[in-house]
Amino acid sequence: MPEQPPFSPTVALLTVARTWDAALADALKPLGLTTRKYGLLGHIRATPGISFSELARRSRITVQSAHATVAAFAGDGLVEDATAHAGAASRLRVTEAGERLLAQAAEKVAELDARFSAAHPDLTEALRTELASVTRPATFS
């Protein structure tokens, strides 16, 4: 029988993350959102006036992808660009409809958070402690 590899907290955390990412994707789907779109919309709300370049950087996507997603958001009435003309820096902001959608998504996230926290209170606290030491709080939920 082959020897079992040693426990890897990195692989374990990635496995847990993928499981809950899939749960979040399922929860957001009825709202017409993906986890990436939810993050993008959240970044726009957290930073009114954000540029496409900064939005792409924060989301780890290309500027072209950011433009395409924001154009879809604008078409759905979720985002406005106060300077939508060539050559001008964009000033993106979330509309009231976008705010309502983010509130609905936040409810879904809260439900998942409650399930996770109830099932894994020690891991929840460990994650809270670790994140507090390495990053600022999330701004989109």
NORBELBEL-V243597 format. One record per residue. PSI is psi in whole degrees, 0 to 359 (NA if undefined). Layout:
psi: <PSI PSI>
//
This chain:
psi: <130 148 139 138 157 154 134 110 329 310 321 315 320 322 313 317 317 322 312 333 319 321 319 317 317 321 326 336 314 340 358 21 151 170 323 315 321 315 316 313 321 320 320 317 319 336 74 137 4 143 162 322 314 321 316 317 311 328 353 46 174 158 322 319 321 316 315 317 317 323 319 318 316 318 330 1 20 336 146 147 109 345 44 64 151 138 346 146 137 150 87 146 152 136 177 321 321 321 318 319 317 324 319 318 321 325 318 317 318 321 315 318 317 317 313 313 322 321 331 64 321 319 322 313 322 319 318 314 315 314 323 333 343 346 166 161 152 148 4 5 NA>
//
